[in-house]
Amino acid sequence: MQTFLDFKELLNSNEDIIVNELSLSYKRSIQLNDPQYMKLNSSLKVSNLLREIWETDQLDVRESFYFLCFSSGLDLIGYQKISEGGLDTVFVDFRLLFSIALLSRATSIVVAHNHPSGTLKPSEADKVLTKRIVQAGELLSLNLNDHIILTQSSYYSFRDEGLL
C-alpha cells in the first residue's frame, strides 16, 4: 500500500518542495574473503589483524580509533578508521561508528585505539567510552566483542581483562 501526500496542499503554497536524497550502499570486498579475515575469535587474532591495517608508523605518534564489523560467524565484513587525534586523546563520533555497522549489516563490532605513550592500562576515559559503546550497541542489537588498545609492542583486551 502506498500513500501519497500532496505537500503543496498541506502547505497551501504553489512553490516546489525540494528535499535532499540520501543513498546508501554496501559492497563486499573480495579481499575480505581471505581466510585470515575469517573466524576472528580471539583478541590475539584481532590484534594481529589490526597491525596489518593500522598505519604502524603512527602507533607511537598520535592516537587513532579503528572499528571492525563482524558477521555472526566472526568473519570480518568491514573496517574503518573513525578518527585521528592528538598525543593522548581521540574523538569518537558514535553516529559515524554505528551508521557504518548498520550499513554493513554487522552483528558485532570491535573497537580499537592506540596509546602512543606505550602504556597498556586503559584510562578512565577509555572505560567510559567502552561502556557508552556497549549501551548504544544494545539499543541496536550490536554486540561489542572487544575494545583493543594497541602499542608498538603489545595490546590490551578489555574482554580478556574482564572489563566486557
Sequence and secondary structure as in RCSB ss.txt:
>XXXX:A:sequence
MQTFLDFKELLNSNEDIIVNELSLSYKRSIQLNDPQYMKLNSSLKVSNLLREIWETDQLDVRESFYFLCFSSGLD
LIGYQKISEGGLDTVFVDFRLLFSIALLSRATSIVVAHNHPSGTLKPSEADKVLTKRIVQAGELLSLNLNDHIIL
TQSSYYSFRDEGLL
>XXXX:A:secstr
      HHHHHT  S              GGGGSGGGS   SHHHHHHHHHHHS GGGTTTS EEEEEEE TT  
EEEEEEEEE  SS     HHHHHHHHHHTT SEEEEEEE TT   S  HHHHHHHHHHHHHHHHTT EEEEEEEE
 SS EEETTTTT  
